[in-house]
Amino acid sequence: MKVDKPWGYYRQYALNRTCSVRMIVLEPGQETSLHWHNLRSDLWVILDDEVKVQIGDETHVAKAGEEIFIPSEQVHRLESLGKVCRVLEIAFGYCVEDDIHRLADDYGRGLEI
């Protein structure tokens, strides 16, 4: 949410909510698993260019400053297109490793069938 002030504005991402904040750092040419969550929704704030974003069946190359909301149960993934890329992730709900339901993974981690 954007809140205007006489001196400019601020962006409110969470207010009195159960949430977690992470800095995701993708190494060049690497990608997260294709996955979804039951217990949380995510908001990604793209900090660097050259990040490929997949939400459901759609993909696009995000630009620095872009904000992307991923509702719970929506399949998603991030990919670096050639350099180290950072994404600020704000998770609304419960952020636990047991709630990562992987559909595809390049690193041999368990998948849900």
N, CA, C and O atoms as a GROMACS GRO file, in nm:
protein
  452
    1MET      N    1   0.084  -0.116   0.000
    1MET     CA    2   0.000   0.000   0.000
    1MET      C    3   0.090   0.124   0.000
    1MET      O    4   0.186   0.132   0.077
    2LYS      N    5   0.059   0.217  -0.084
    2LYS     CA    6   0.133   0.344  -0.092
    2LYS      C    7   0.062   0.447  -0.007
    2LYS      O    8  -0.059   0.467  -0.020
    3VAL      N    9   0.137   0.515   0.081
    3VAL     CA   10   0.082   0.619   0.168
    3VAL      C   11   0.154   0.749   0.133
    3VAL      O   12   0.274   0.762   0.154
    4ASP      N   13   0.078   0.845   0.080
    4ASP     CA   14   0.135   0.974   0.044
    4ASP      C   15   0.153   1.062   0.167
    4ASP      O   16   0.070   1.062   0.258
    5LYS      N   17   0.263   1.136   0.168
    5LYS     CA   18   0.295   1.231   0.274
    5LYS      C   19   0.335   1.362   0.208
    5LYS      O   20   0.366   1.362   0.088
    6PRO      N   21   0.337   1.472   0.282
    6PRO     CA   22   0.378   1.598   0.221
    6PRO      C   23   0.521   1.596   0.168
    6PRO      O   24   0.555   1.670   0.076
    7TRP      N   25   0.604   1.511   0.226
    7TRP     CA   26   0.746   1.502   0.188
    7TRP      C   27   0.772   1.396   0.084
    7TRP      O   28   0.885   1.380   0.039
    8GLY      N   29   0.669   1.321   0.045
    8GLY     CA   30   0.685   1.212  -0.052
    8GLY      C   31   0.585   1.103  -0.021
    8GLY      O   32   0.464   1.129  -0.019
    9TYR      N   33   0.634   0.979   0.002
    9TYR     CA   34   0.544   0.868   0.034
    9TYR      C   35   0.625   0.755   0.097
    9TYR      O   36   0.748   0.755   0.094
   10TYR      N   37   0.553   0.660   0.153
   10TYR     CA   38   0.616   0.533   0.194
   10TYR      C   39   0.527   0.419   0.147
   10TYR      O   40   0.408   0.438   0.122
   11ARG      N   41   0.587   0.302   0.137
   11ARG     CA   42   0.511   0.182   0.100
   11ARG      C   43   0.500   0.093   0.223
   11ARG      O   44   0.600   0.057   0.284
   12GLN      N   45   0.377   0.058   0.258
   12GLN     CA   46   0.348  -0.030   0.372
   12GLN      C   47   0.328  -0.170   0.317
   12GLN      O   48   0.239  -0.193   0.236
   13TYR      N   49   0.411  -0.265   0.359
   13TYR     CA   50   0.399  -0.402   0.310
   13TYR      C   51   0.330  -0.492   0.411
   13TYR      O   52   0.264  -0.588   0.371
   14ALA      N   53   0.343  -0.464   0.537
   14ALA     CA   54   0.276  -0.545   0.640
   14ALA      C   55   0.248  -0.454   0.758
   14ALA      O   56   0.330  -0.371   0.795
   15LEU      N   57   0.132  -0.471   0.818
   15LEU     CA   58   0.094  -0.394   0.935
   15LEU      C   59   0.015  -0.485   1.027
   15LEU      O   60  -0.097  -0.526   0.994
   16ASN      N   61   0.072  -0.516   1.142
   16ASN     CA   62   0.004  -0.599   1.242
   16ASN      C   63  -0.045  -0.732   1.184
   16ASN      O   64  -0.156  -0.776   1.213
   17ARG      N   65   0.040  -0.795   1.101
   17ARG     CA   66   0.005  -0.923   1.039
   17ARG      C   67   0.115  -1.024   1.070
   17ARG      O   68   0.229  -0.987   1.096
   18THR      N   69   0.079  -1.151   1.066
   18THR     CA   70   0.179  -1.256   1.074
   18THR      C   71   0.252  -1.258   0.941
   18THR      O   72   0.193  -1.289   0.838
   19CYS      N   73   0.381  -1.225   0.943
   19CYS     CA   74   0.456  -1.224   0.819
   19CYS      C   75   0.605  -1.246   0.846
   19CYS      O   76   0.652  -1.230   0.959
   20SER      N   77   0.675  -1.282   0.741
   20SER     CA   78   0.820  -1.301   0.745
   20SER      C   79   0.880  -1.227   0.627
   20SER      O   80   0.816  -1.211   0.524
   21VAL      N   81   1.004  -1.182   0.644
   21VAL     CA   82   1.072  -1.110   0.538
   21VAL      C   83   1.205  -1.179   0.511
   21VAL      O   84   1.280  -1.210   0.604
   22ARG      N   85   1.234  -1.203   0.383
   22ARG     CA   86   1.358  -1.269   0.341
   22ARG      C   87   1.420  -1.192   0.225
   22ARG      O   88   1.350  -1.126   0.147
   23MET      N   89   1.551  -1.201   0.216
   23MET     CA   90   1.622  -1.155   0.097
   23MET      C   91   1.663  -1.280   0.022
   23MET      O   92   1.746  -1.357   0.071
   24ILE      N   93   1.608  -1.301  -0.096
   24ILE     CA   94   1.644  -1.414  -0.180
   24ILE      C   95   1.757  -1.368  -0.271
   24ILE      O   96   1.745  -1.265  -0.338
   25VAL      N   97   1.866  -1.444  -0.275
   25VAL     CA   98   1.979  -1.413  -0.362
   25VAL      C   99   1.998  -1.531  -0.455
   25VAL      O  100   2.030  -1.642  -0.411
   26LEU      N  101   1.979  -1.508  -0.585
   26LEU     CA  102   1.995  -1.613  -0.686
   26LEU      C  103   2.131  -1.598  -0.752
   26LEU      O  104   2.166  -1.490  -0.800
   27GLU      N  105   2.207  -1.706  -0.754
   27GLU     CA  106   2.336  -1.705  -0.823
   27GLU      C  107   2.312  -1.703  -0.974
   27GLU      O  108   2.204  -1.743  -1.019
   28PRO      N  109   2.409  -1.659  -1.054
   28PRO     CA  110   2.392  -1.649  -1.199
   28PRO      C  111   2.344  -1.781  -1.262
   28PRO      O  112   2.403  -1.886  -1.239
   29GLY      N  113   2.238  -1.773  -1.340
   29GLY     CA  114   2.186  -1.889  -1.413
   29GLY      C  115   2.112  -1.991  -1.329
   29GLY      O  116   2.076  -2.097  -1.380
   30GLN      N  117   2.086  -1.963  -1.201
   30GLN     CA  118   2.019  -2.057  -1.113
   30GLN      C  119   1.871  -2.021  -1.098
   30GLN      O  120   1.830  -1.908  -1.125
   31GLU      N  121   1.790  -2.120  -1.055
   31GLU     CA  122   1.648  -2.098  -1.035
   31GLU      C  123   1.598  -2.171  -0.913
   31GLU      O  124   1.656  -2.271  -0.871
   32THR      N  125   1.491  -2.120  -0.855
   32THR     CA  126   1.427  -2.188  -0.744
   32THR      C  127   1.347  -2.305  -0.799
   32THR      O  128   1.329  -2.317  -0.920
   33SER      N  129   1.299  -2.391  -0.711
   33SER     CA  130   1.209  -2.496  -0.756
   33SER      C  131   1.078  -2.432  -0.802
   33SER      O  132   1.044  -2.320  -0.763
   34LEU      N  133   1.005  -2.505  -0.884
   34LEU     CA  134   0.868  -2.467  -0.918
   34LEU      C  135   0.784  -2.521  -0.804
   34LEU      O  136   0.779  -2.643  -0.783
   35HIS      N  137   0.717  -2.434  -0.730
   35HIS     CA  138   0.651  -2.477  -0.606
   35HIS      C  139   0.531  -2.389  -0.573
   35HIS      O  140   0.504  -2.290  -0.641
   36TRP      N  141   0.461  -2.426  -0.466
   36TRP     CA  142   0.348  -2.350  -0.415
   36TRP      C  143   0.340  -2.370  -0.263
   36TRP      O  144   0.407  -2.458  -0.209
   37HIS      N  145   0.259  -2.289  -0.196
   37HIS     CA  146   0.242  -2.295  -0.051
   37HIS      C  147   0.094  -2.296  -0.015
   37HIS      O  148   0.012  -2.234  -0.083
   38ASN      N  149   0.060  -2.368   0.091
   38ASN     CA  150  -0.076  -2.365   0.146
   38ASN      C  151  -0.095  -2.253   0.246
   38ASN      O  152  -0.200  -2.188   0.249
   39LEU      N  153   0.007  -2.230   0.330
   39LEU     CA  154  -0.010  -2.149   0.449
   39LEU      C  155   0.030  -2.003   0.435
   39LEU      O  156   0.024  -1.928   0.532
   40ARG      N  157   0.071  -1.962   0.316
   40ARG     CA  158   0.115  -1.824   0.301
   40ARG      C  159   0.098  -1.775   0.158
   40ARG      O  160   0.090  -1.853   0.063
   41SER      N  161   0.091  -1.643   0.145
   41SER     CA  162   0.100  -1.573   0.018
   41SER      C  163   0.232  -1.496   0.021
   41SER      O  164   0.279  -1.461   0.129
   42ASP      N  165   0.290  -1.471  -0.094
   42ASP     CA  166   0.417  -1.400  -0.101
   42ASP      C  167   0.403  -1.271  -0.180
   42ASP      O  168   0.323  -1.262  -0.273
   43LEU      N  169   0.480  -1.172  -0.140
   43LEU     CA  170   0.498  -1.050  -0.218
   43LEU      C  171   0.645  -1.041  -0.250
   43LEU      O  172   0.728  -1.038  -0.159
   44TRP      N  173   0.680  -1.038  -0.378
   44TRP     CA  174   0.818  -1.023  -0.421
   44TRP      C  175   0.840  -0.879  -0.465
   44TRP      O  176   0.762  -0.824  -0.543
   45VAL      N  177   0.946  -0.819  -0.414
   45VAL     CA  178   0.991  -0.689  -0.460
   45VAL      C  179   1.124  -0.716  -0.532
   45VAL      O  180   1.223  -0.751  -0.469
   46ILE      N  181   1.124  -0.698  -0.662
   46ILE     CA  182   1.242  -0.728  -0.744
   46ILE      C  183   1.344  -0.616  -0.724
   46ILE      O  184   1.312  -0.498  -0.744
   47LEU      N  185   1.465  -0.651  -0.684
   47LEU     CA  186   1.568  -0.551  -0.656
   47LEU      C  187   1.669  -0.535  -0.768
   47LEU      O  188   1.737  -0.432  -0.776
   48ASP      N  189   1.680  -0.634  -0.856
   48ASP     CA  190   1.776  -0.630  -0.966
   48ASP      C  191   1.706  -0.671  -1.095
   48ASP      O  192   1.612  -0.749  -1.094
   49ASP      N  193   1.754  -0.617  -1.207
   49ASP     CA  194   1.705  -0.661  -1.338
   49ASP      C  195   1.754  -0.802  -1.366
   49ASP      O  196   1.838  -0.856  -1.294
   50GLU      N  197   1.702  -0.861  -1.473
   50GLU     CA  198   1.740  -0.994  -1.521
   50GLU      C  199   1.692  -1.107  -1.431
   50GLU      O  200   1.761  -1.208  -1.414
   51VAL      N  201   1.571  -1.090  -1.374
   51VAL     CA  202   1.506  -1.196  -1.296
   51VAL      C  203   1.385  -1.243  -1.377
   51VAL      O  204   1.295  -1.165  -1.407
   52LYS      N  205   1.384  -1.370  -1.411
   52LYS     CA  206   1.270  -1.431  -1.480
   52LYS      C  207   1.174  -1.481  -1.373
   52LYS      O  208   1.214  -1.554  -1.282
   53VAL      N  209   1.048  -1.442  -1.384
   53VAL     CA  210   0.945  -1.475  -1.287
   53VAL      C  211   0.843  -1.566  -1.354
   53VAL      O  212   0.795  -1.535  -1.463
   54GLN      N  213   0.811  -1.676  -1.291
   54GLN     CA  214   0.703  -1.762  -1.339
   54GLN      C  215   0.594  -1.766  -1.233
   54GLN      O  216   0.620  -1.800  -1.118
   55ILE      N  217   0.473  -1.730  -1.273
   55ILE     CA  218   0.354  -1.739  -1.189
   55ILE      C  219   0.253  -1.819  -1.268
   55ILE      O  220   0.206  -1.775  -1.372
   56GLY      N  221   0.219  -1.937  -1.219
   56GLY     CA  222   0.131  -2.026  -1.295
   56GLY      C  223   0.199  -2.065  -1.425
   56GLY      O  224   0.315  -2.107  -1.423
   57ASP      N  225   0.130  -2.052  -1.537
   57ASP     CA  226   0.185  -2.086  -1.669
   57ASP      C  227   0.250  -1.967  -1.739
   57ASP      O  228   0.300  -1.980  -1.850
   58GLU      N  229   0.249  -1.850  -1.675
   58GLU     CA  230   0.301  -1.729  -1.738
   58GLU      C  231   0.438  -1.693  -1.685
   58GLU      O  232   0.464  -1.705  -1.565
   59THR      N  233   0.527  -1.649  -1.774
   59THR     CA  234   0.660  -1.604  -1.734
   59THR      C  235   0.687  -1.467  -1.795
   59THR      O  236   0.634  -1.433  -1.901
   60HIS      N  237   0.769  -1.389  -1.727
   60HIS     CA  238   0.817  -1.262  -1.782
   60HIS      C  239   0.946  -1.223  -1.711
   60HIS      O  240   0.975  -1.270  -1.601
   61VAL      N  241   1.022  -1.137  -1.775
   61VAL     CA  242   1.145  -1.087  -1.715
   61VAL      C  243   1.110  -0.959  -1.639
   61VAL      O  244   1.065  -0.860  -1.697
   62ALA      N  245   1.130  -0.964  -1.508
   62ALA     CA  246   1.093  -0.852  -1.421
   62ALA      C  247   1.203  -0.746  -1.419
   62ALA      O  248   1.320  -0.775  -1.445
   63LYS      N  249   1.163  -0.626  -1.389
   63LYS     CA  250   1.255  -0.513  -1.378
   63LYS      C  251   1.271  -0.476  -1.231
   63LYS      O  252   1.180  -0.498  -1.150
   64ALA      N  253   1.385  -0.420  -1.196
   64ALA     CA  254   1.408  -0.372  -1.060
   64ALA      C  255   1.296  -0.276  -1.021
   64ALA      O  256   1.259  -0.187  -1.098
   65GLY      N  257   1.243  -0.294  -0.901
   65GLY     CA  258   1.135  -0.210  -0.851
   65GLY      C  259   0.997  -0.270  -0.870
   65GLY      O  260   0.901  -0.224  -0.809
   66GLU      N  261   0.986  -0.372  -0.952
   66GLU     CA  262   0.856  -0.436  -0.976
   66GLU      C  263   0.812  -0.511  -0.849
   66GLU      O  264   0.895  -0.570  -0.780
   67GLU      N  265   0.682  -0.508  -0.822
   67GLU     CA  266   0.624  -0.579  -0.708
   67GLU      C  267   0.526  -0.682  -0.761
   67GLU      O  268   0.440  -0.651  -0.844
   68ILE      N  269   0.539  -0.806  -0.712
   68ILE     CA  270   0.458  -0.917  -0.764
   68ILE      C  271   0.396  -0.990  -0.645
   68ILE      O  272   0.468  -1.035  -0.556
   69PHE      N  273   0.264  -1.003  -0.644
   69PHE     CA  274   0.194  -1.075  -0.538
   69PHE      C  275   0.161  -1.215  -0.584
   69PHE      O  276   0.108  -1.234  -0.694
   70ILE      N  277   0.192  -1.315  -0.502
   70ILE     CA  278   0.163  -1.454  -0.533
   70ILE      C  279   0.069  -1.508  -0.423
   70ILE      O  280   0.113  -1.528  -0.310
   71PRO      N  281  -0.058  -1.531  -0.456
   71PRO     CA  282  -0.151  -1.582  -0.355
   71PRO      C  283  -0.117  -1.726  -0.317
   71PRO      O  284  -0.054  -1.798  -0.394
   72SER      N  285  -0.160  -1.767  -0.199
   72SER     CA  286  -0.137  -1.905  -0.157
   72SER      C  287  -0.195  -2.000  -0.262
   72SER      O  288  -0.294  -1.969  -0.328
   73GLU      N  289  -0.132  -2.115  -0.275
   73GLU     CA  290  -0.169  -2.222  -0.367
   73GLU      C  291  -0.137  -2.190  -0.513
   73GLU      O  292  -0.171  -2.269  -0.601
   74GLN      N  293  -0.072  -2.077  -0.542
   74GLN     CA  294  -0.033  -2.043  -0.679
   74GLN      C  295   0.110  -2.092  -0.704
   74GLN      O  296   0.201  -2.063  -0.626
   75VAL      N  297   0.130  -2.164  -0.812
   75VAL     CA  298   0.262  -2.216  -0.849
   75VAL      C  299   0.351  -2.098  -0.892
   75VAL      O  300   0.306  -2.007  -0.961
   76HIS      N  301   0.479  -2.101  -0.849
   76HIS     CA  302   0.570  -1.991  -0.881
   76HIS      C  303   0.715  -2.035  -0.876
   76HIS      O  304   0.749  -2.138  -0.817
   77ARG      N  305   0.803  -1.953  -0.939
   77ARG     CA  306   0.948  -1.976  -0.936
   77ARG      C  307   1.018  -1.849  -0.982
   77ARG      O  308   0.960  -1.764  -1.048
   78LEU      N  309   1.147  -1.840  -0.944
   78LEU     CA  310   1.235  -1.730  -0.985
   78LEU      C  311   1.356  -1.789  -1.055
   78LEU      O  312   1.399  -1.900  -1.023
   79GLU      N  313   1.413  -1.714  -1.151
   79GLU     CA  314   1.535  -1.758  -1.220
   79GLU      C  315   1.623  -1.636  -1.249
   79GLU      O  316   1.574  -1.533  -1.296
   80SER      N  317   1.752  -1.650  -1.222
   80SER     CA  318   1.849  -1.546  -1.257
   80SER      C  319   1.891  -1.567  -1.402
   80SER      O  320   1.922  -1.679  -1.443
   81LEU      N  321   1.891  -1.460  -1.479
   81LEU     CA  322   1.925  -1.472  -1.621
   81LEU      C  323   2.068  -1.431  -1.650
   81LEU      O  324   2.096  -1.378  -1.758
   82GLY      N  325   2.159  -1.455  -1.558
   82GLY     CA  326   2.299  -1.433  -1.593
   82GLY      C  327   2.382  -1.356  -1.494
   82GLY      O  328   2.504  -1.346  -1.512
   83LYS      N  329   2.324  -1.301  -1.389
   83LYS     CA  330   2.402  -1.233  -1.287
   83LYS      C  331   2.338  -1.261  -1.152
   83LYS      O  332   2.226  -1.313  -1.145
   84VAL      N  333   2.407  -1.225  -1.045
   84VAL     CA  334   2.347  -1.239  -0.912
   84VAL      C  335   2.226  -1.145  -0.905
   84VAL      O  336   2.237  -1.027  -0.938
   85CYS      N  337   2.112  -1.199  -0.861
   85CYS     CA  338   1.990  -1.121  -0.853
   85CYS      C  339   1.931  -1.133  -0.713
   85CYS      O  340   1.935  -1.239  -0.651
   86ARG      N  341   1.875  -1.021  -0.666
   86ARG     CA  342   1.814  -1.018  -0.534
   86ARG      C  343   1.664  -0.989  -0.544
   86ARG      O  344   1.619  -0.908  -0.625
   87VAL      N  345   1.589  -1.060  -0.459
   87VAL     CA  346   1.444  -1.040  -0.452
   87VAL      C  347   1.407  -1.034  -0.304
   87VAL      O  348   1.439  -1.126  -0.228
   88LEU      N  349   1.340  -0.926  -0.263
   88LEU     CA  350   1.289  -0.916  -0.128
   88LEU      C  351   1.156  -0.991  -0.125
   88LEU      O  352   1.066  -0.961  -0.204
   89GLU      N  353   1.145  -1.088  -0.035
   89GLU     CA  354   1.021  -1.167  -0.024
   89GLU      C  355   0.955  -1.137   0.110
   89GLU      O  356   1.016  -1.151   0.215
   90ILE      N  357   0.829  -1.096   0.103
   90ILE     CA  358   0.748  -1.075   0.222
   90ILE      C  359   0.639  -1.181   0.218
   90ILE      O  360   0.554  -1.181   0.129
   91ALA      N  361   0.643  -1.272   0.317
   91ALA     CA  362   0.549  -1.384   0.322
   91ALA      C  363   0.441  -1.351   0.423
   91ALA      O  364   0.470  -1.325   0.540
   92PHE      N  365   0.316  -1.352   0.379
   92PHE     CA  366   0.202  -1.326   0.465
   92PHE      C  367   0.138  -1.458   0.505
   92PHE      O  368   0.085  -1.530   0.420
   93GLY      N  369   0.144  -1.491   0.632
   93GLY     CA  370   0.096  -1.619   0.682
   93GLY      C  371   0.211  -1.688   0.753
   93GLY      O  372   0.295  -1.622   0.814
   94TYR      N  373   0.215  -1.819   0.745
   94TYR     CA  374   0.315  -1.896   0.817
   94TYR      C  375   0.421  -1.946   0.721
   94TYR      O  376   0.392  -2.020   0.627
   95CYS      N  377   0.544  -1.904   0.744
   95CYS     CA  378   0.657  -1.935   0.656
   95CYS      C  379   0.736  -2.050   0.717
   95CYS      O  380   0.826  -2.030   0.799
   96VAL      N  381   0.700  -2.173   0.677
   96VAL     CA  382   0.767  -2.293   0.728
   96VAL      C  383   0.812  -2.378   0.610
   96VAL      O  384   0.744  -2.385   0.508
   97GLU      N  385   0.926  -2.443   0.625
   97GLU     CA  386   0.982  -2.524   0.517
   97GLU      C  387   0.892  -2.641   0.478
   97GLU      O  388   0.894  -2.683   0.362
   98ASP      N  389   0.812  -2.693   0.571
   98ASP     CA  390   0.720  -2.804   0.541
   98ASP      C  391   0.608  -2.764   0.446
   98ASP      O  392   0.536  -2.849   0.394
   99ASP      N  393   0.593  -2.633   0.422
   99ASP     CA  394   0.486  -2.584   0.334
   99ASP      C  395   0.538  -2.549   0.195
   99ASP      O  396   0.475  -2.471   0.123
  100ILE      N  397   0.651  -2.607   0.156
  100ILE     CA  398   0.701  -2.592   0.019
  100ILE      C  399   0.664  -2.719  -0.056
  100ILE      O  400   0.716  -2.826  -0.028
  101HIS      N  401   0.574  -2.706  -0.152
  101HIS     CA  402   0.525  -2.820  -0.230
  101HIS      C  403   0.587  -2.811  -0.370
  101HIS      O  404   0.537  -2.738  -0.456
  102ARG      N  405   0.696  -2.885  -0.391
  102ARG     CA  406   0.773  -2.875  -0.516
  102ARG      C  407   0.713  -2.960  -0.627
  102ARG      O  408   0.675  -3.076  -0.606
  103LEU      N  409   0.706  -2.900  -0.746
  103LEU     CA  410   0.660  -2.970  -0.865
  103LEU      C  411   0.775  -3.000  -0.960
  103LEU      O  412   0.769  -3.096  -1.037
  104ALA      N  413   0.882  -2.918  -0.954
  104ALA     CA  414   1.002  -2.938  -1.036
  104ALA      C  415   1.119  -2.877  -0.960
  104ALA      O  416   1.106  -2.773  -0.896
  105ASP      N  417   1.235  -2.945  -0.968
  105ASP     CA  418   1.352  -2.898  -0.895
  105ASP      C  419   1.479  -2.948  -0.961
  105ASP      O  420   1.491  -3.068  -0.989
  106ASP      N  421   1.574  -2.858  -0.987
  106ASP     CA  422   1.700  -2.894  -1.052
  106ASP      C  423   1.803  -2.953  -0.957
  106ASP      O  424   1.910  -2.995  -1.001
  107TYR      N  425   1.773  -2.957  -0.828
  107TYR     CA  426   1.873  -2.993  -0.728
  107TYR      C  427   1.845  -3.125  -0.658
  107TYR      O  428   1.908  -3.157  -0.558
  108GLY      N  429   1.751  -3.203  -0.711
  108GLY     CA  430   1.725  -3.337  -0.657
  108GLY      C  431   1.644  -3.341  -0.529
  108GLY      O  432   1.637  -3.445  -0.464
  109ARG      N  433   1.582  -3.230  -0.491
  109ARG     CA  434   1.498  -3.231  -0.372
  109ARG      C  435   1.365  -3.297  -0.403
  109ARG      O  436   1.324  -3.300  -0.519
  110GLY      N  437   1.297  -3.350  -0.302
  110GLY     CA  438   1.174  -3.425  -0.321
  110GLY      C  439   1.063  -3.345  -0.387
  110GLY      O  440   1.046  -3.226  -0.362
  111LEU      N  441   0.987  -3.414  -0.472
  111LEU     CA  442   0.876  -3.352  -0.544
  111LEU      C  443   0.744  -3.411  -0.496
  111LEU      O  444   0.740  -3.522  -0.442
  112GLU      N  445   0.637  -3.335  -0.517
  112GLU     CA  446   0.502  -3.387  -0.492
  112GLU      C  447   0.449  -3.441  -0.624
  112GLU      O  448   0.465  -3.378  -0.729
  113ILE      N  449   0.388  -3.552  -0.617
  113ILE     CA  450   0.335  -3.614  -0.739
  113ILE      C  451   0.184  -3.608  -0.738
  113ILE      O  452   0.120  -3.655  -0.832
   0.00000   0.00000   0.00000
